[in-house]
Amino acid sequence: METKTKLISGQKGFTIIEILIVVAILGILASIAYPSYLDYVRESRRLDATNALLNAQAAQEKHRMTNATYASTASAMGVGSSSSEGHYTLSVSGATSTGYTLTATATGTQASDTACTNITLKVDKGDVTKSPSTCWKK
């Protein structure tokens, strides 16, 4: 018994060429969008660092109210050694009775954010300096 295949006239569908063109266009769009998305994610994670530094600054001021100098470690201030989302580690340097420097250092995938690998907040005799300025959202 022979089976015959009949072609229905007016049959609709996509050719393989049309499908390949669509896939190629999607690939081009994805190759453009993905790096922009990664930049956006890295930039949004900077907020994790700046929030941690501002919280540590408040903890330093609280510590200074009852002590002769600012705290020289994060644990002495009563804050953790990493940011709340864990994208940055916190450290204290140069703690004296008049100032200190807080540094948030990027870890993990956030370390590829070359512009903002280290974000600092420096207090010296009441003056606050935040650097690099591009890493701090206004």
DSSP file with accessible surface (Angstrom, degrees, kcal/mol):
  #  RESIDUE AA STRUCTURE BP1 BP2  ACC     N-H-->O    O-->H-N    N-H-->O    O-->H-N    TCO  KAPPA ALPHA  PHI   PSI    X-CA   Y-CA   Z-CA
    1    1 A M              0   0  235      0, 0.0     2,-0.4     0, 0.0     0, 0.0   0.000 360.0 360.0 360.0 129.2    0.0    0.0    0.0
    2    2 A E        -     0   0  168      2,-0.0     2,-0.5     0, 0.0     0, 0.0  -0.770 360.0-147.3 -98.2 138.2    1.4    3.4   -1.0
    3    3 A T        -     0   0  132     -2,-0.4     2,-0.5     2,-0.0     0, 0.0  -0.886  13.1-155.1-102.7 135.4    0.9    6.5    1.0
    4    4 A K        -     0   0  178     -2,-0.5     2,-0.6     2,-0.0    -2,-0.0  -0.916   5.6-144.8-110.5 137.4    0.6    9.7   -1.0
    5    5 A T        -     0   0  129     -2,-0.5     2,-0.5     2,-0.0    -2,-0.0  -0.884  15.5-158.6-100.9 122.4    1.5   13.0    0.5
    6    6 A K        -     0   0  183     -2,-0.6     2,-0.5     2,-0.0    -2,-0.0  -0.859  10.0-138.4-101.4 136.3   -0.7   15.8   -0.8
    7    7 A L        -     0   0  149     -2,-0.5     2,-0.6     4,-0.0    -2,-0.0  -0.808  17.2-137.4 -90.6 128.9    0.4   19.4   -0.7
    8    8 A I    >   -     0   0  120     -2,-0.5     3,-1.2     1,-0.0     2,-0.1  -0.749  21.8-122.5 -86.5 125.9   -2.3   21.7    0.3
    9    9 A S  T 3  S+     0   0  117     -2,-0.6    -1,-0.0     1,-0.2     0, 0.0  -0.419  95.6  26.0 -69.8 142.7   -2.3   24.8   -1.8
   10   10 A G  T 3  S+     0   0   68      1,-0.2    -1,-0.2    -2,-0.1     2,-0.1   0.680  82.5 170.4  79.2  16.1   -2.0   28.0    0.2
   11   11 A Q    <   -     0   0  140     -3,-1.2     2,-0.3     1,-0.1    -1,-0.2  -0.402  20.5-147.7 -61.9 134.2   -0.2   26.2    3.1
   12   12 A K        +     0   0  193     -2,-0.1     2,-0.3     2,-0.0    -1,-0.1  -0.807  38.0 105.3-109.7 150.7    1.2   28.8    5.5
   13   13 A G        -     0   0   66     -2,-0.3     2,-0.4     2,-0.0     0, 0.0  -0.965  61.5 -73.9 166.5-177.1    4.3   28.6    7.6
   14   14 A F        -     0   0  168     -2,-0.3     2,-0.2     4,-0.0    -2,-0.0  -0.858  36.4-133.1-106.3 142.6    7.9   29.8    8.0
   15   15 A T     >  -     0   0   76     -2,-0.4     4,-2.0     1,-0.1     5,-0.2  -0.486  27.9-111.2 -84.8 163.6   10.8   28.8    5.9
   16   16 A I  H  > S+     0   0  125      1,-0.2     4,-2.4     2,-0.2     5,-0.2   0.859 118.4  57.2 -64.6 -31.9   14.0   27.8    7.6
   17   17 A I  H  > S+     0   0  104      2,-0.2     4,-2.2     1,-0.2    -1,-0.2   0.919 105.7  49.6 -64.6 -43.7   15.6   30.9    6.1
   18   18 A E  H  > S+     0   0   92      2,-0.2     4,-2.1     1,-0.2    -2,-0.2   0.917 111.5  48.7 -62.2 -40.9   13.1   33.2    7.8
   19   19 A I  H  X S+     0   0   86     -4,-2.0     4,-2.5     1,-0.2    -2,-0.2   0.922 110.4  50.9 -66.2 -41.8   13.6   31.4   11.1
   20   20 A L  H  X S+     0   0  102     -4,-2.4     4,-2.5     1,-0.2    -1,-0.2   0.887 108.7  52.1 -64.2 -37.7   17.4   31.7   10.8
   21   21 A I  H  X S+     0   0   93     -4,-2.2     4,-2.5     2,-0.2    -1,-0.2   0.933 110.3  48.2 -64.3 -43.6   17.1   35.5   10.1
   22   22 A V  H  X S+     0   0   82     -4,-2.1     4,-2.5     1,-0.2    -2,-0.2   0.931 112.0  49.1 -63.0 -43.4   14.9   35.9   13.3
   23   23 A V  H  X S+     0   0   88     -4,-2.5     4,-2.4     1,-0.2    -1,-0.2   0.918 110.9  50.6 -63.6 -40.4   17.4   34.0   15.4
   24   24 A A  H  X S+     0   0   54     -4,-2.5     4,-2.2     2,-0.2    -2,-0.2   0.923 110.6  48.8 -64.5 -42.2   20.3   36.0   14.0
   25   25 A I  H  X S+     0   0   91     -4,-2.5     4,-2.5     1,-0.2    -2,-0.2   0.928 111.3  49.7 -63.2 -43.7   18.5   39.3   14.8
   26   26 A L  H  X S+     0   0  107     -4,-2.5     4,-2.5     1,-0.2    -1,-0.2   0.898 109.7  52.3 -62.6 -38.7   17.7   38.1   18.3
   27   27 A G  H  X S+     0   0   43     -4,-2.4     4,-2.3    -5,-0.2    -1,-0.2   0.912 109.8  48.3 -63.9 -41.0   21.4   37.1   18.8
   28   28 A I  H  X S+     0   0  101     -4,-2.2     4,-1.3     2,-0.2    -2,-0.2   0.935 112.6  48.1 -65.1 -45.3   22.5   40.6   17.7
   29   29 A L  H  X S+     0   0  102     -4,-2.5     4,-2.7     1,-0.2     3,-0.3   0.913 112.3  49.3 -62.1 -41.5   20.1   42.3   20.0
   30   30 A A  H  X S+     0   0   56     -4,-2.5     4,-2.7     1,-0.2    -1,-0.2   0.901 106.9  54.9 -65.7 -38.7   21.1   40.1   22.9
   31   31 A S  H  < S+     0   0   78     -4,-2.3    -1,-0.2     1,-0.2    -2,-0.2   0.780 114.5  41.6 -68.0 -23.3   24.8   40.7   22.3
   32   32 A I  H  X S+     0   0  108     -4,-1.3     4,-0.9    -3,-0.3    -2,-0.2   0.873 118.5  43.8 -85.6 -41.6   24.1   44.4   22.6
   33   33 A A  H  X S+     0   0   56     -4,-2.7     4,-2.4    -5,-0.2    -2,-0.2   0.858 101.9  64.9 -75.6 -36.3   21.7   44.3   25.5
   34   34 A Y  H  X S+     0   0  139     -4,-2.7     4,-2.5     1,-0.2     5,-0.2   0.920 101.8  47.0 -61.5 -47.6   23.6   41.9   27.8
   35   35 A P  H  > S+     0   0   63      0, 0.0     4,-2.2     0, 0.0    -1,-0.2   0.907 113.0  50.9 -61.2 -36.4   26.6   44.0   28.5
   36   36 A S  H  X S+     0   0   74     -4,-0.9     4,-2.2     2,-0.2    -2,-0.2   0.903 109.3  51.1 -65.3 -38.8   24.4   47.0   29.2
   37   37 A Y  H  X S+     0   0  137     -4,-2.4     4,-2.5     2,-0.2    -1,-0.2   0.926 109.0  50.3 -63.1 -44.3   22.4   44.9   31.6
   38   38 A L  H  X S+     0   0   52     -4,-2.5     4,-2.6     1,-0.2    -2,-0.2   0.903 109.7  51.0 -62.2 -40.6   25.6   43.8   33.4
   39   39 A D  H  X S+     0   0   86     -4,-2.2     4,-2.5     1,-0.2    -1,-0.2   0.910 109.8  50.6 -61.6 -41.4   26.7   47.4   33.7
   40   40 A Y  H  X S+     0   0  155     -4,-2.2     4,-2.5     2,-0.2    -2,-0.2   0.921 110.5  48.9 -63.0 -42.7   23.3   48.3   35.2
   41   41 A V  H  X S+     0   0   24     -4,-2.5     4,-2.0     2,-0.2    -2,-0.2   0.939 112.0  48.3 -64.1 -45.8   23.5   45.5   37.7
   42   42 A R  H  X S+     0   0   49     -4,-2.6     4,-0.8     1,-0.2    -1,-0.2   0.918 112.6  49.0 -61.2 -42.2   27.0   46.5   38.8
   43   43 A E  H >< S+     0   0   76     -4,-2.5     3,-0.8     1,-0.2     4,-0.5   0.910 110.0  50.4 -65.4 -39.6   25.9   50.1   39.1
   44   44 A S  H >< S+     0   0   59     -4,-2.5     3,-1.0     1,-0.2     4,-0.4   0.844 104.4  58.8 -69.2 -28.8   22.9   49.2   41.2
   45   45 A R  H >X S+     0   0   65     -4,-2.0     4,-1.0     1,-0.2     3,-0.9   0.694  88.0  74.7 -72.5 -17.9   25.0   47.1   43.5
   46   46 A R  H <X S+     0   0   38     -3,-0.8     4,-2.6    -4,-0.8    -1,-0.2   0.819  84.6  66.5 -61.1 -29.4   27.1   50.2   44.3
   47   47 A L  H <> S+     0   0   93     -3,-1.0     4,-2.6    -4,-0.5     5,-0.3   0.859  93.3  59.4 -59.7 -33.2   24.1   51.3   46.4
   48   48 A D  H <> S+     0   0    5     -3,-0.9     4,-1.8    -4,-0.4    36,-0.4   0.922 108.9  43.9 -59.7 -42.8   24.9   48.3   48.7
   49   49 A A  H  X S+     0   0    0     -4,-1.0     4,-2.6     2,-0.2    -2,-0.2   0.937 113.7  47.9 -69.3 -48.0   28.4   49.8   49.3
   50   50 A T  H  X S+     0   0    9     -4,-2.6     4,-2.4     1,-0.2    -2,-0.2   0.902 112.3  49.8 -65.7 -37.1   27.3   53.4   49.8
   51   51 A N  H  X S+     0   0   73     -4,-2.6     4,-2.5    -5,-0.2    -1,-0.2   0.916 111.2  49.5 -64.0 -42.0   24.5   52.3   52.2
   52   52 A A  H  X S+     0   0   10     -4,-1.8     4,-2.4    -5,-0.3    -2,-0.2   0.911 111.7  48.8 -63.9 -40.4   27.0   50.2   54.2
   53   53 A L  H  X S+     0   0    1     -4,-2.6     4,-2.3     2,-0.2    -2,-0.2   0.907 111.9  48.3 -67.2 -40.4   29.4   53.1   54.4
   54   54 A L  H  X S+     0   0   62     -4,-2.4     4,-2.1     2,-0.2    -2,-0.2   0.897 112.3  48.8 -67.7 -38.0   26.7   55.5   55.6
   55   55 A N  H  X S+     0   0  110     -4,-2.5     4,-2.2     2,-0.2    -2,-0.2   0.903 111.8  49.6 -65.7 -39.9   25.5   53.0   58.2
   56   56 A A  H  X S+     0   0    2     -4,-2.4     4,-2.6     2,-0.2    -2,-0.2   0.879 107.8  54.5 -66.4 -35.9   29.1   52.6   59.3
   57   57 A Q  H  X S+     0   0   40     -4,-2.3     4,-2.3     2,-0.2    -2,-0.2   0.936 108.8  47.6 -62.0 -44.9   29.5   56.3   59.5
   58   58 A A  H  X S+     0   0   62     -4,-2.1     4,-2.2     1,-0.2    -2,-0.2   0.909 112.0  50.2 -62.6 -39.8   26.5   56.6   61.8
   59   59 A A  H  X S+     0   0   16     -4,-2.2     4,-2.6     1,-0.2    -2,-0.2   0.885 108.6  53.1 -66.4 -36.6   27.9   53.7   63.9
   60   60 A Q  H  X S+     0   0    0     -4,-2.6     4,-2.7     2,-0.2    -2,-0.2   0.924 109.2  48.2 -62.5 -45.1   31.3   55.5   64.1
   61   61 A E  H  X S+     0   0   71     -4,-2.3     4,-1.4     2,-0.2    -2,-0.2   0.905 112.1  49.3 -64.2 -39.0   29.6   58.7   65.4
   62   62 A K  H  X S+     0   0  159     -4,-2.2     4,-0.6     1,-0.2     3,-0.2   0.921 112.3  48.5 -64.3 -42.7   27.7   56.7   67.9
   63   63 A H  H >X S+     0   0   38     -4,-2.6     3,-1.1     1,-0.2     4,-0.6   0.909 108.5  54.2 -63.0 -41.5   30.9   55.0   69.0
   64   64 A R  H 3< S+     0   0   79     -4,-2.7     3,-0.5     1,-0.3    -1,-0.2   0.794  95.6  68.0 -66.4 -27.7   32.8   58.3   69.3
   65   65 A M  H 3< S+     0   0  159     -4,-1.4    -1,-0.3    -3,-0.2    -2,-0.2   0.823 113.6  28.9 -62.1 -28.6   30.1   59.8   71.6
   66   66 A T  H << S+     0   0  115     -3,-1.1     2,-0.3    -4,-0.6    -1,-0.2   0.368 119.0  58.0-114.0   2.7   31.2   57.4   74.3
   67   67 A N  S  < S-     0   0   69     -4,-0.6     4,-0.0    -3,-0.5     3,-0.0  -0.905  77.6-121.6-132.0 163.4   34.9   56.8   73.5
   68   68 A A  S    S+     0   0   78     -2,-0.3     2,-0.3     2,-0.1    -4,-0.1   0.736  95.5  23.8 -76.2 -23.6   38.0   59.0   73.1
   69   69 A T  S    S-     0   0   69     -6,-0.1    28,-0.3    29,-0.1     2,-0.1  -0.882  90.0 -91.3-134.8 169.0   38.6   57.9   69.5
   70   70 A Y        -     0   0   23     26,-2.2     2,-0.1    -2,-0.3    -9,-0.1  -0.409  57.8 -87.9 -74.0 157.9   36.7   56.5   66.6
   71   71 A A        -     0   0    3    -11,-0.2    -1,-0.1     1,-0.1    25,-0.1  -0.393  27.2-154.1 -69.9 143.6   36.6   52.7   66.3
   72   72 A S  S    S+     0   0   83     -2,-0.1    20,-0.3    23,-0.1     2,-0.3   0.500  76.2  42.0 -98.0  -5.3   39.4   51.1   64.4
   73   73 A T  S  > S-     0   0   62      1,-0.1     4,-1.1    18,-0.1     5,-0.1  -0.962  79.2-121.4-137.1 158.5   37.5   48.0   63.3
   74   74 A A  H  >>S+     0   0   12     -2,-0.3     5,-2.2     1,-0.2     4,-0.8   0.891 113.7  54.1 -64.6 -38.1   34.0   47.3   62.0
   75   75 A S  H >45S+     0   0   96      1,-0.2     3,-0.6     2,-0.2    -1,-0.2   0.868 102.9  56.5 -67.7 -32.5   33.2   45.0   64.9
   76   76 A A  H 345S+     0   0   48      1,-0.2    -1,-0.2     2,-0.1    -2,-0.2   0.824 107.3  50.0 -66.8 -27.8   34.2   47.7   67.4
   77   77 A M  H 3<5S-     0   0   19     -4,-1.1    -1,-0.2    -3,-0.4    -2,-0.2   0.646 119.1-114.0 -79.6 -18.9   31.6   49.9   65.8
   78   78 A G  T <<5S+     0   0   68     -4,-0.8     2,-0.3    -3,-0.6    -3,-0.2   0.698  78.8 113.7  90.7  20.1   29.0   47.2   66.0
   79   79 A V      < -     0   0   39     -5,-2.2    -1,-0.4     1,-0.1    -2,-0.2  -0.849  68.3-102.3-118.3 161.1   28.6   46.6   62.3
   80   80 A G        -     0   0   50     -2,-0.3    -1,-0.1     2,-0.2     4,-0.1  -0.214  26.8-115.7 -74.8 170.0   29.5   43.6   60.2
   81   81 A S  S    S+     0   0   84      8,-0.1     9,-2.6     2,-0.1     2,-0.3   0.372  95.8  50.4 -90.0   6.0   32.6   43.4   58.0
   82   82 A S  B    S-A   89   0A  61      7,-0.3     7,-0.2    22,-0.1    -2,-0.2  -0.955  91.8 -95.7-138.7 161.2   30.6   43.1   54.8
   83   83 A S    >   -     0   0    4      5,-2.8     3,-1.1    -2,-0.3   -34,-0.1  -0.216  46.0 -99.5 -69.2 166.5   27.7   45.0   53.2
   84   84 A S  T 3  S+     0   0  111    -36,-0.4    -1,-0.1     1,-0.3   -35,-0.1   0.843 124.8  38.6 -61.6 -34.1   24.1   43.8   53.7
   85   85 A E  T 3  S-     0   0  127    -40,-0.1    -1,-0.3   -37,-0.0   -36,-0.0   0.477 110.8-120.9 -95.1  -3.5   24.0   42.1   50.3
   86   86 A G  S <  S+     0   0   37     -3,-1.1    -2,-0.1     2,-0.2     3,-0.0   0.602  78.7 119.3  80.1  14.0   27.6   40.9   50.6
   87   87 A H  S    S+     0   0   35    -42,-0.1    20,-2.5     1,-0.1     2,-0.3   0.622  76.1  36.0 -85.4 -11.9   28.9   42.6   47.4
   88   88 A Y  E     - B   0 106A   1     18,-0.3    -5,-2.8   -40,-0.1     2,-0.4  -0.985  69.3-139.5-139.9 147.9   31.5   44.6   49.4
   89   89 A T  E     -AB  82 105A  59     16,-2.5    16,-2.7    -2,-0.3     2,-0.4  -0.856  24.0-137.6-103.3 146.9   33.7   44.1   52.4
   90   90 A L  E     + B   0 104A  24     -9,-2.6     2,-0.3    -2,-0.4    14,-0.2  -0.836  23.5 174.1-107.1 142.6   34.1   47.0   54.9
   91   91 A S  E     - B   0 103A  54     12,-2.0    12,-2.5    -2,-0.4     2,-0.4  -0.974  19.5-143.7-143.5 156.2   37.3   48.2   56.5
   92   92 A V  E     + B   0 102A  23    -20,-0.3     2,-0.3    -2,-0.3    10,-0.2  -0.956  22.5 171.8-118.7 137.2   38.3   51.0   58.8
   93   93 A S  E     + B   0 101A  59      8,-2.5     8,-2.5    -2,-0.4   -20,-0.0  -0.976  56.3  21.4-141.4 157.6   41.7   52.8   58.6
   94   94 A G  S    S+     0   0   59     -2,-0.3     2,-0.4     6,-0.2    -1,-0.1   0.772  70.6 177.2  62.1  31.3   43.3   55.8   60.1
   95   95 A A        +     0   0   31      5,-0.1     5,-0.2     6,-0.1     2,-0.2  -0.520  12.1 148.1 -72.7 122.6   40.9   56.0   63.1
   96   96 A T        -     0   0   63      3,-2.8   -26,-2.2    -2,-0.4     3,-0.1  -0.685  65.2 -83.8-132.9-167.6   41.9   58.8   65.5
   97   97 A S  S    S+     0   0   55    -28,-0.3     3,-0.1    -2,-0.2    -2,-0.1   0.652 127.8  37.0 -78.8 -11.8   40.0   61.1   67.8
   98   98 A T  S    S-     0   0   59      1,-0.2    27,-2.9   -28,-0.1    28,-0.5   0.474 123.1 -13.5-118.6  -5.7   39.3   63.5   64.9
   99   99 A G  E     - C   0 124A   3     25,-0.2    -3,-2.8    26,-0.1     2,-0.3  -0.997  44.4-164.7-176.8-179.5   38.7   61.2   61.9
  100  100 A Y  E     - C   0 123A   4     23,-2.1    23,-2.9    -2,-0.3     2,-0.4  -0.964  22.0-122.3-169.6 168.3   38.8   57.9   60.1
  101  101 A T  E     -BC  93 122A  28     -8,-2.5    -8,-2.5    -2,-0.3     2,-0.4  -0.997  17.8-161.7-128.2 128.1   38.5   56.4   56.6
  102  102 A L  E     -BC  92 121A   4     19,-3.1    19,-2.4    -2,-0.4     2,-0.4  -0.912  10.5-168.0-106.0 135.4   35.9   53.7   55.7
  103  103 A T  E     -BC  91 120A  22    -12,-2.5   -12,-2.0    -2,-0.4     2,-0.6  -0.989  13.6-160.3-129.0 132.7   36.5   51.6   52.6
  104  104 A A  E     -BC  90 119A   0     15,-3.2    15,-2.5    -2,-0.4     2,-0.5  -0.956  15.5-163.0-108.2 119.5   34.1   49.3   50.8
  105  105 A T  E     -BC  89 118A  44    -16,-2.7   -16,-2.5    -2,-0.6    13,-0.2  -0.912  20.3-119.3-108.9 126.8   36.0   46.8   48.6
  106  106 A A  E     -B   88   0A   9     11,-3.0     2,-0.3    -2,-0.5   -18,-0.3  -0.303  32.4-170.8 -63.8 143.1   34.1   45.0   45.9
  107  107 A T    >   -     0   0   48    -20,-2.5     3,-1.3   -21,-0.0     4,-0.2  -0.880  46.1  -0.7-129.7 164.5   34.0   41.2   46.1
  108  108 A G  G >  S-     0   0   64     -2,-0.3     3,-1.5     1,-0.3     4,-0.2  -0.242 129.6 -12.4  59.8-140.7   32.9   38.4   43.8
  109  109 A T  G >  S+     0   0   99      1,-0.3     3,-1.5     2,-0.2    -1,-0.3   0.760 130.2  69.4 -66.4 -22.6   31.4   39.5   40.4
  110  110 A Q  G X  S+     0   0    0     -3,-1.3     3,-2.2     1,-0.3    -1,-0.3   0.750  80.4  77.0 -68.3 -19.6   31.2   43.0   41.7
  111  111 A A  G <  S+     0   0   46     -3,-1.5    -1,-0.3     1,-0.3    -2,-0.2   0.703  81.3  68.8 -64.6 -15.7   35.0   43.2   41.6
  112  112 A S  G <  S+     0   0   65     -3,-1.5     2,-2.0    -4,-0.2    -1,-0.3   0.507  70.5  97.4 -81.4  -1.0   34.7   43.6   37.8
  113  113 A D    X   +     0   0    9     -3,-2.2     3,-1.7     1,-0.2    -1,-0.1  -0.560  57.6 179.8 -82.6  76.6   33.2   47.0   38.4
  114  114 A T  G >  S+     0   0  123     -2,-2.0     3,-0.8     1,-0.3    -1,-0.2   0.772  70.4  58.4 -58.4 -30.5   36.6   48.6   37.7
  115  115 A A  G 3  S+     0   0   58      1,-0.2    -1,-0.3    -3,-0.2     3,-0.1   0.797 120.1  27.2 -70.0 -26.5   35.4   52.2   38.2
  116  116 A a  G <  S+     0   0    0     -3,-1.7    -1,-0.2    -6,-0.2    -2,-0.2  -0.225  72.5 128.1-133.1  45.9   34.2   51.5   41.8
  117  117 A T  S <  S+     0   0   44     -3,-0.8   -11,-3.0     1,-0.3     2,-0.5   0.905  85.2  30.9 -67.7 -40.4   36.3   48.6   43.1
  118  118 A N  E    S-C  105   0A  82    -13,-0.2     2,-0.5    -4,-0.2    -1,-0.3  -0.982  72.0-174.9-122.0 121.1   37.1   50.7   46.2
  119  119 A I  E     -C  104   0A   0    -15,-2.5   -15,-3.2    -2,-0.5     2,-0.3  -0.958  13.6-167.1-114.7 128.9   34.5   53.2   47.5
  120  120 A T  E     -CD 103 131A  29     11,-3.2    11,-2.1    -2,-0.5     2,-0.4  -0.868  22.9-165.9-123.6 153.7   35.6   55.4   50.4
  121  121 A L  E     -CD 102 130A   0    -19,-2.4   -19,-3.1    -2,-0.3     2,-0.5  -0.983  18.8-169.5-131.8 117.1   34.1   57.7   53.0
  122  122 A K  E     -CD 101 129A 100      7,-3.2     7,-2.9    -2,-0.4     2,-0.5  -0.944   7.6-167.3-115.6 130.5   36.7   59.8   54.8
  123  123 A V  E     +CD 100 128A   4    -23,-2.9   -23,-2.1    -2,-0.5     2,-0.4  -0.973  11.7 170.7-115.5 125.2   35.9   62.0   57.9
  124  124 A D  E >  S-CD  99 127A  74      3,-2.4     3,-2.0    -2,-0.5   -25,-0.2  -0.910  73.1 -28.9-139.1 108.0   38.6   64.4   59.0
  125  125 A K  T 3  S-     0   0  156    -27,-2.9   -26,-0.1    -2,-0.4     3,-0.1   0.884 127.2 -45.6  53.1  42.8   37.7   67.0   61.7
  126  126 A G  T 3  S+     0   0   61    -28,-0.5     2,-0.4     1,-0.3    -1,-0.3   0.237 112.1 119.3  90.0 -15.6   34.1   67.0   60.6
  127  127 A D  E <   -D  124   0A 116     -3,-2.0    -3,-2.4     2,-0.0     2,-0.5  -0.728  50.7-152.5 -85.5 133.5   34.7   67.2   56.9
  128  128 A V  E     -D  123   0A  67     -2,-0.4     2,-0.5    -5,-0.2    -5,-0.2  -0.908  11.0-173.0-110.7 128.2   33.3   64.3   54.9
  129  129 A T  E     -D  122   0A  82     -7,-2.9    -7,-3.2    -2,-0.5     2,-0.5  -0.986   3.5-166.3-121.1 125.7   34.9   63.2   51.6
  130  130 A K  E     -D  121   0A  89     -2,-0.5    -9,-0.2    -9,-0.2     6,-0.1  -0.946  22.3-134.1-112.2 126.7   33.3   60.6   49.4
  131  131 A S  E    S+D  120   0A  48    -11,-2.1   -11,-3.2    -2,-0.5     2,-0.1  -0.975  74.9  23.6-143.8 157.5   35.3   59.1   46.6
  132  132 A P  S >  S-     0   0   46      0, 0.0     3,-1.8     0, 0.0     4,-0.4   0.675  74.4-153.8 -64.3 144.1   35.3   58.3   43.8
  133  133 A S  G >  S+     0   0   78      1,-0.3     3,-1.1     2,-0.2    -2,-0.1   0.798  89.2  63.5 -62.5 -27.9   32.5   60.8   43.3
  134  134 A T  G 3  S+     0   0  104      1,-0.2    -1,-0.3   -19,-0.1   -18,-0.1   0.714  97.7  57.9 -69.4 -18.8   31.0   58.9   40.3
  135  135 A a  G <  S+     0   0    3     -3,-1.8     2,-0.7   -20,-0.1    -1,-0.2   0.595  92.3  78.2 -85.7 -12.8   30.3   55.9   42.6
  136  136 A W  S <  S-     0   0   19     -3,-1.1     2,-0.2    -4,-0.4    -1,-0.1  -0.878  78.9-138.6-100.8 115.6   28.1   58.0   44.9
  137  137 A K              0   0  140     -2,-0.7    -2,-0.1     1,-0.1    -3,-0.0  -0.506 360.0 360.0 -71.0 140.0   24.6   58.6   43.6
  138  138 A K              0   0  221     -2,-0.2    -1,-0.1     0, 0.0     0, 0.0  -0.504 360.0 360.0 -81.8 360.0   23.4   62.1   44.3
